[in-house]
Amino acid sequence: MRAPGGPRLLLRRLREVMAEPVTAQARLDRIVVLIASNMVAEVCSLYVVRADGALELFATEGLNREAVHLTTMRPGEGL
């Protein structure tokens, strides 16, 4: 089940967020909130692949925000 408005509304809102004059972290935080809301999900997290191949938590909605930039996973590790 998705929120009213569907994918087109989500894409429009994501474009708006990308155009906002905010920090990169604020932008990522807003993106995970929008995706979680659109997908009617309790949790949405964004991981970025670091140069060493590890995944680093960069933004989350529904998980402990204090874990952002502290949580990493190596290839083959799961959530």
Contacts in CASP RR format, 6 or more apart in sequence:
PFRMAT RR
TARGET T0000
AUTHOR 0000-0000-0000
METHOD contacts of the structure
MODEL  1
MRAPGGPRLLLRRLREVMAEPVTAQARLDRIVVLIASNMVAEVCSLYVVR
ADGALELFATEGLNREAVHLTTMRPGEGL
1 40 0 8 1.000
2 38 0 8 1.000
2 39 0 8 1.000
2 40 0 8 1.000
3 37 0 8 1.000
3 38 0 8 1.000
3 39 0 8 1.000
3 40 0 8 1.000
6 38 0 8 1.000
7 38 0 8 1.000
9 38 0 8 1.000
10 34 0 8 1.000
10 35 0 8 1.000
10 38 0 8 1.000
13 34 0 8 1.000
14 31 0 8 1.000
14 34 0 8 1.000
17 27 0 8 1.000
17 30 0 8 1.000
17 31 0 8 1.000
17 34 0 8 1.000
18 27 0 8 1.000
20 26 0 8 1.000
20 27 0 8 1.000
20 30 0 8 1.000
22 30 0 8 1.000
25 58 0 8 1.000
25 59 0 8 1.000
28 46 0 8 1.000
28 58 0 8 1.000
28 59 0 8 1.000
29 59 0 8 1.000
29 61 0 8 1.000
31 46 0 8 1.000
31 59 0 8 1.000
32 44 0 8 1.000
32 45 0 8 1.000
32 46 0 8 1.000
32 59 0 8 1.000
32 60 0 8 1.000
32 61 0 8 1.000
33 44 0 8 1.000
33 61 0 8 1.000
35 41 0 8 1.000
35 44 0 8 1.000
35 61 0 8 1.000
36 42 0 8 1.000
36 43 0 8 1.000
36 44 0 8 1.000
36 61 0 8 1.000
36 62 0 8 1.000
42 62 0 8 1.000
43 60 0 8 1.000
43 61 0 8 1.000
43 62 0 8 1.000
43 63 0 8 1.000
44 60 0 8 1.000
44 61 0 8 1.000
44 62 0 8 1.000
45 57 0 8 1.000
45 59 0 8 1.000
45 60 0 8 1.000
45 61 0 8 1.000
45 63 0 8 1.000
46 57 0 8 1.000
46 58 0 8 1.000
46 59 0 8 1.000
46 60 0 8 1.000
47 55 0 8 1.000
47 56 0 8 1.000
47 57 0 8 1.000
47 58 0 8 1.000
47 73 0 8 1.000
48 55 0 8 1.000
48 56 0 8 1.000
48 58 0 8 1.000
49 55 0 8 1.000
50 56 0 8 1.000
50 72 0 8 1.000
53 74 0 8 1.000
53 75 0 8 1.000
54 72 0 8 1.000
54 73 0 8 1.000
54 74 0 8 1.000
54 75 0 8 1.000
55 72 0 8 1.000
55 73 0 8 1.000
55 74 0 8 1.000
56 69 0 8 1.000
56 71 0 8 1.000
56 72 0 8 1.000
57 63 0 8 1.000
57 67 0 8 1.000
57 68 0 8 1.000
57 69 0 8 1.000
57 70 0 8 1.000
57 71 0 8 1.000
57 72 0 8 1.000
58 68 0 8 1.000
58 69 0 8 1.000
59 68 0 8 1.000
60 67 0 8 1.000
60 68 0 8 1.000
73 79 0 8 1.000
END
